Each structure stands twice: as C-alpha cells, then as structure tokens.
Amino acid sequence: MKNGHFLLGVLLFLFMLSACGGDKGSYIVDFDIKNIGTNPIYAVHKSYTGNIRIDTVWPKNNFFRVKGEADSLSRIDLYSIQYNRLISLYIKNGYHIEIEGDAKHLSSAKIKDGGINNDIADFYRKHSEAIKTRDSLLQQLSFISPEKTKEYNTIKVRTDSLLLQLSKRVAEYAEQNKRSSATIALIAENMLIPNNIFLCDSVMKTLSPKAKRDNPIARREIESFLRDSYDATSATLFTPFKLKNEKDSTIYIDSLHGKPTILHFWSAALLKNSANNSWLNDATFYFADSTINVISIAFDIDTAIWKQNLRNNPYRGIKLIEPKGFNSDIAQNYGIRKLPDNIIIDRNGRISGRNLKSSEMAALLKKISDTPIANPDSIPN
C-alpha cells in the first residue's frame, strides 16, 4: 500500500512538472513557417552582456526549433542564407513561444505566448505596407554596385523618407506607451540611423524607468548607438581589429604603416553583381602594392561560400571574414549599416571618404598619396 502511495506521488510530481511548461532555466521558440524552404536558418542569440551565439537550424516540413538561455530579456535575430533578417524576438528563460506564418509575410505571423512580441507584432501589422516597402528598398540598396551612383541615390532618397516616416510612427507609439518595454524594442529596431539621433534621444528621455529596466538588451543597443553617434572622433579615425583570412589564420590589423587604405565591406551571400569585387582592381590599378593597403571584410556566416567567391572573383589585397556581421565590433566602430560599403583612410589614419565608386576612389587615393604625413607620431601603429 505504501508503494502505491509512493508511485502515485511520483506520478503527481511529474504531472505538475509538465503542467508548469517544463524547464524554466531556458527558452524555446518553435517555428512553423510555410515557404521557408530547406536552406539553413541562422539564429543569432544576443544577451544583455553583449555575448553573441550563432546557431544553424535546418527547417524540416516547415518546422524548426531554437533554444537557449537568457536570465534577463534578450533577443534572437533570424537570418536567411542571404543574410536577410527574417524576424526578431525578445525572450528570456521560461518562455515557450510558438510562431506560425508564411516566410513571405512574417510581419503577419501568429505569435502564441510571445510576451512583448505580440505588442511589437501588432505595430508591424498596422504598418505592414510601409515596412514591406522599406525592407524591399533596403534590399535593393544592398545589391547596387558602387558604380551606379544615380540609381543608388534615387532609391536612397525614397528609403530615407520612408525610414523617417516609420521613425515618427514609433515616436507616436512611444508617447502613448511610455511604460511598455515593447516601445524600447521598436526604437532599437526602427530608429537607429544617423538621421534620427536627436529624435531617438528625445524619445528615450520620455520613457519611464520601468520600460527601460524591463528591456535591457534593446536599451543597451540604443544607448550605445547614441553614445557612439555623439562621439565624433569614433567615426573619423582608424581603429585596429583582428579577423581570420581565407587560410583560417588570424590577421592583426594594428598598423597602416602610413599608407592610404581601402576598407571594403561586403558579403558573398549577396547577389552576383554585388559580390563581385573585381572593380577594386580598377580602382587601384595605378598603385603598387607597396604604396596602399586594400582590405576587404566579408560579413558572412558561411565560410565555404565566401572562399568559393574568392576563387571565382580574384582581386588584390587582404581578404578577411567577420561572421558576426552588423553585430560585430568592426561594424560598430566604422558605422557599417549596409552592404556593400567602403571606407578610405588617409596616411595619418583619418577617414577621408566613404561609399565611393571606383573612379572616385582612385582620385581620392591619388590625392592622399601625394599629401605628406603631417606628423609621423600620428600614424597608427
């Protein structure tokens, strides 16, 4: 009889565990997404401390699962193999979120037990057409070659106008929801662009301490953005970095040795025309290797695709890869918010140009090559 009571107690305990939703020391997100295909999905887990973990998940019959641990409210960003962001979710331990929708319309996906994600989704559904157009324009910009200045500027004007409109909608939402942590998330996802520095700063000041405390990961990104944006020197000087090259060796770029330098940011996962860097050879044709530095940095997770691109499209200079992409230190230090992008650094380590086409790049390199070094002690080393 005693054994019977013991077994009954064990069964009751197990039932209570299952009723509580399982492990409270981790989170689970289940996705049931139509038209997602069978290519891998990259889940970028970002914690409040700034730590990043990248997982590769493989959809099967429209389903895939993402798991992790987060003591405070953190974020997962899902990226496709083309490095397009599919969706962002805010999570913490104990969450078991279920997402159901269509890959072509993820802004309208159904979210079950999603916490603040439901409030964010409601905002995106309300402004779905504007967001869809914005994402389309941003994608077009990332695929345009630096040579096509007129086409790029035309689309950029439309994009900037739409970004400003959405930023104002977020500001209106913030005014009505000052205590909501979803407001912090919407600011982080839609307002962190240079043209919005002062608007973003003023909106943050109107929010309650509760909202900021409840959403530490998004608040941290906003505060970092505002701090870096107000610090003019952080965007005008060479900053050392270290990354791996195509031979998987770590390369330290801690000195430019007084040479004009090209930093070219790109991704092998972009469309063919945007992932072909042979134009760098045209821009640097009249300069010997001993007189300039050419450094390309690929924001790619898939190393194999990157290395294959290097074999198919040879060009001069040092080739490096940064799998953390826009979340990396180098992207933050140099203000990289789109691909492709390029930066020209003069002989004194000052940034002299950005996003130039090959002819403009060649002219600027010639100009700064002929300019003497102002002070040998000013050369980064």
C-alpha positions in Angstrom: 0.0 0.0 0.0 2.9 2.3 0.9 4.4 1.6 -2.6 1.2 2.5 -4.2 1.2 5.9 -2.4 4.8 6.4 -3.4 4.2 5.7 -7.1 1.1 8.0 -7.0 3.2 10.8 -5.5 5.9 10.4 -8.2 3.2 10.5 -11.0 1.6 13.5 -9.4 5.0 15.3 -9.2 5.8 14.5 -12.9 2.3 15.8 -13.9 2.9 19.1 -12.0 6.3 19.5 -13.8 4.7 19.1 -17.2 1.8 21.4 -16.3 4.4 24.1 -15.4 5.7 24.1 -19.0 9.0 22.3 -18.5 12.4 23.8 -17.9 12.4 27.4 -16.5 16.1 27.7 -17.0 15.9 28.1 -20.7 13.7 29.3 -23.5 12.2 27.5 -26.6 10.9 29.1 -29.8 9.0 26.7 -32.2 8.6 27.9 -35.8 6.0 26.6 -38.2 6.7 28.7 -41.3 5.4 28.0 -44.8 7.6 28.6 -47.8 10.7 28.7 -45.6 12.5 26.2 -47.9 15.2 23.8 -46.7 18.2 26.1 -46.6 19.7 26.7 -43.2 18.5 29.5 -40.9 21.0 31.3 -38.7 19.8 32.2 -35.2 21.8 34.9 -33.6 21.3 35.0 -29.8 22.3 38.3 -28.3 22.5 38.7 -24.5 22.4 41.8 -22.3 26.1 41.4 -21.6 26.8 41.7 -25.3 27.7 38.0 -25.8 26.6 36.5 -29.1 25.9 32.9 -30.1 25.1 31.9 -33.6 23.2 28.6 -34.2 22.4 27.0 -37.5 19.0 25.3 -37.7 17.6 23.3 -40.6 13.8 23.6 -41.4 12.1 20.3 -41.9 8.5 20.2 -43.2 8.2 24.0 -42.4 9.2 23.4 -38.8 12.4 24.3 -36.8 13.2 25.0 -33.1 15.5 27.5 -31.5 16.7 27.0 -27.8 18.8 29.0 -25.5 19.3 30.5 -22.0 18.7 34.2 -21.0 18.4 35.3 -17.4 17.2 38.7 -18.5 15.2 39.8 -21.5 17.4 39.1 -24.6 16.9 38.8 -28.3 17.1 36.3 -31.2 17.6 37.5 -34.8 16.8 35.0 -37.5 18.7 35.4 -40.8 18.4 33.6 -44.1 21.4 32.3 -46.0 21.4 35.6 -48.0 21.9 37.3 -44.6 18.5 39.0 -44.7 16.9 39.4 -41.3 13.7 37.4 -41.2 12.4 38.2 -37.7 13.5 39.4 -34.3 12.1 38.1 -31.0 12.6 39.1 -27.4 12.9 36.1 -25.0 14.0 35.0 -21.5 14.1 31.8 -19.5 10.8 30.1 -19.1 9.4 31.4 -22.5 8.0 28.8 -24.9 6.9 30.8 -27.9 5.2 29.4 -31.0 5.4 31.2 -34.3 3.1 30.3 -37.2 3.1 32.1 -40.6 4.4 32.5 -44.1 8.1 33.3 -44.9 6.8 35.9 -47.4 4.7 37.7 -44.8 6.5 37.2 -41.4 5.2 40.6 -40.2 1.8 39.0 -40.1 2.9 35.8 -38.3 0.8 34.5 -35.4 2.6 34.5 -32.1 1.5 32.4 -29.1 2.7 33.2 -25.6 5.1 35.8 -27.0 5.1 38.4 -24.3 6.0 41.8 -25.6 6.5 40.2 -29.1 2.7 40.4 -29.5 2.7 44.1 -29.0 5.6 44.5 -31.4 3.8 42.3 -34.0 0.6 44.5 -33.6 2.6 47.6 -34.5 4.2 45.8 -37.6 0.8 44.6 -38.8 -0.6 48.2 -38.5 2.3 49.5 -40.6 2.9 46.4 -42.7 2.8 48.1 -46.1 5.3 50.7 -45.2 7.6 48.1 -43.6 7.4 45.8 -46.6 8.3 48.7 -48.9 11.2 49.8 -46.6 12.6 46.2 -46.5 12.4 46.0 -50.3 14.2 49.3 -50.8 16.9 48.4 -48.3 17.5 45.1 -50.1 17.8 46.9 -53.4 20.3 49.3 -51.9 22.5 46.4 -50.7 22.6 44.9 -54.2 23.5 48.1 -56.1 27.1 48.3 -57.3 29.1 51.4 -56.1 29.4 52.3 -59.7 25.7 53.0 -60.2 25.6 56.3 -58.3 22.4 57.8 -59.8 20.4 54.6 -59.3 21.7 54.3 -55.7 20.9 57.9 -54.8 17.4 57.7 -56.3 16.5 54.7 -54.2 18.3 56.0 -51.1 16.1 59.2 -51.1 13.0 57.1 -51.1 14.4 54.8 -48.4 15.4 57.7 -46.1 12.0 59.3 -46.5 10.3 56.0 -45.5 12.7 55.4 -42.6 11.8 58.8 -41.3 8.1 58.2 -41.5 8.4 54.9 -39.6 10.6 56.6 -37.0 7.9 59.2 -36.4 5.3 56.4 -36.1 7.5 54.7 -33.4 7.8 58.1 -31.7 4.0 58.4 -31.6 3.7 54.8 -30.2 6.3 55.7 -27.5 4.3 58.7 -26.5 1.2 56.5 -25.9 3.1 53.6 -24.3 5.8 55.1 -22.1 5.9 52.2 -19.7 6.0 49.4 -22.3 9.2 47.5 -22.9 7.9 46.9 -26.4 8.5 50.6 -27.1 12.2 50.2 -26.4 12.3 47.3 -28.9 10.6 49.3 -31.6 13.0 52.1 -31.1 16.0 49.8 -31.3 14.7 48.1 -34.5 13.5 51.2 -36.4 15.2 54.4 -35.2 18.9 53.6 -35.0 20.0 55.5 -38.1 22.2 58.7 -38.1 19.4 61.0 -39.3 17.4 60.1 -36.2 20.0 60.7 -33.5 18.2 63.6 -31.9 14.7 62.2 -32.4 15.7 58.9 -30.9 17.4 60.7 -27.9 14.4 62.8 -27.2 12.0 59.8 -27.3 14.2 57.8 -24.9 14.1 60.6 -22.4 10.3 60.4 -22.3 10.1 56.7 -21.4 9.7 55.5 -17.9 12.5 53.7 -15.9 10.3 50.6 -15.8 10.2 50.3 -19.6 14.0 50.7 -19.8 14.6 48.2 -16.9 12.3 45.6 -18.5 14.0 45.6 -21.8 17.8 45.7 -21.1 19.1 44.3 -24.4 17.3 46.8 -26.6 18.1 49.7 -24.3 21.7 48.8 -24.3 21.8 49.0 -28.1 20.1 52.4 -28.1 22.4 53.8 -25.5 25.5 52.5 -27.4 24.2 54.0 -30.6 23.6 57.4 -29.1 26.9 57.4 -27.3 28.9 56.5 -30.5 26.9 58.9 -32.6 27.7 61.8 -30.4 31.4 60.9 -30.2 32.6 62.4 -33.5 36.2 61.0 -33.1 34.9 57.4 -33.0 33.8 57.7 -36.7 36.8 59.6 -38.0 39.9 57.6 -37.0 41.4 54.2 -37.8 40.5 51.6 -35.2 42.6 48.4 -35.0 41.0 45.0 -35.5 41.8 41.3 -35.9 39.9 38.8 -38.1 40.6 35.5 -39.9 41.7 35.3 -43.5 40.9 32.6 -46.2 43.6 30.4 -44.8 41.9 30.5 -41.3 44.8 32.4 -39.9 44.1 35.3 -37.5 45.3 38.6 -39.0 46.0 41.6 -36.8 45.5 45.0 -38.5 47.0 47.2 -35.9 49.0 49.5 -38.2 48.5 51.0 -41.6 52.2 51.9 -41.9 51.5 55.4 -43.2 49.7 54.1 -46.4 46.4 55.1 -47.8 44.0 52.3 -47.1 40.7 50.9 -48.5 38.4 49.0 -46.1 35.8 47.3 -48.3 32.8 45.7 -46.5 30.7 43.2 -48.4 29.0 39.7 -48.3 29.5 36.7 -50.6 25.8 35.9 -50.0 24.7 39.0 -51.9 23.5 38.8 -55.5 26.3 38.1 -58.0 26.9 41.7 -59.2 27.2 43.0 -55.6 29.5 40.1 -54.5 32.0 40.6 -57.4 34.8 42.8 -56.1 37.0 42.8 -59.3 36.2 46.6 -59.5 38.7 47.1 -56.7 41.4 46.1 -59.2 40.2 49.0 -61.5 40.2 51.5 -58.6 43.7 50.6 -57.5 45.3 49.7 -61.0 47.9 52.6 -60.9 49.0 52.0 -57.3 51.7 49.5 -56.4 51.1 47.1 -53.5 53.8 48.8 -51.6 52.0 52.2 -51.6 48.4 51.3 -50.5 46.5 48.8 -48.3 43.5 47.1 -49.7 41.5 45.2 -47.1 38.1 43.5 -47.7 35.9 42.3 -44.8 33.1 39.9 -45.7 30.1 39.8 -43.4 29.4 36.1 -43.9 28.5 33.2 -41.7 29.0 30.5 -44.4 32.8 30.4 -44.8 32.6 27.9 -47.7 30.5 30.3 -49.9 33.0 33.1 -49.1 36.0 31.1 -50.1 34.4 29.9 -53.3 33.6 33.6 -54.2 37.3 34.5 -53.7 38.3 31.8 -56.1 35.8 32.8 -58.7 36.4 36.6 -58.4 40.1 37.3 -57.7 41.1 40.8 -56.6 44.1 42.3 -54.8 44.6 42.8 -51.1 43.9 41.2 -47.8 40.7 39.1 -47.5 39.1 38.8 -44.1 35.8 37.5 -42.7 33.6 38.7 -39.9 30.7 36.1 -39.1 29.1 38.5 -36.5 28.3 40.9 -39.4 26.4 44.0 -38.3 26.6 42.9 -34.7 30.5 43.0 -34.7 32.8 45.5 -33.2 34.2 46.5 -36.6 30.7 47.3 -37.9 30.1 49.5 -34.8 33.5 51.2 -34.9 33.2 52.1 -38.5 29.5 52.7 -38.7 28.7 50.0 -41.2 24.9 49.7 -41.6 24.6 48.5 -45.2 26.4 46.3 -47.7 28.4 46.8 -49.8 30.2 49.8 -48.2 33.8 51.1 -48.4 35.9 53.5 -46.4 39.1 55.3 -47.4 41.7 56.1 -44.7 44.5 58.6 -45.3 48.2 58.3 -44.4 47.5 59.8 -40.9 44.8 57.3 -40.1 41.9 59.6 -40.7 38.8 58.5 -42.6 38.7 60.6 -45.8 35.8 59.0 -47.8 33.0 56.5 -47.7 30.9 54.6 -50.2 32.8 55.7 -53.3 32.7 54.2 -56.8 35.9 53.1 -58.4 36.7 56.4 -60.2 36.1 58.5 -57.1 38.2 56.0 -55.0 41.1 56.2 -57.5 41.0 60.0 -57.4 40.9 60.2 -53.6 43.8 57.7 -53.3 45.9 59.8 -55.7 45.2 62.9 -53.7 46.0 61.5 -50.3 49.0 59.6 -51.6 50.5 62.9 -52.7 49.8 64.5 -49.3 52.7 64.4 -46.9 52.2 62.9 -43.5 51.5 65.7 -41.0 53.2 64.1 -38.1 55.0 60.7 -38.1 53.8 60.2 -34.5 50.2 60.4 -35.7 50.5 57.2 -37.8 48.5 54.3 -36.2 50.9 51.6 -35.1 
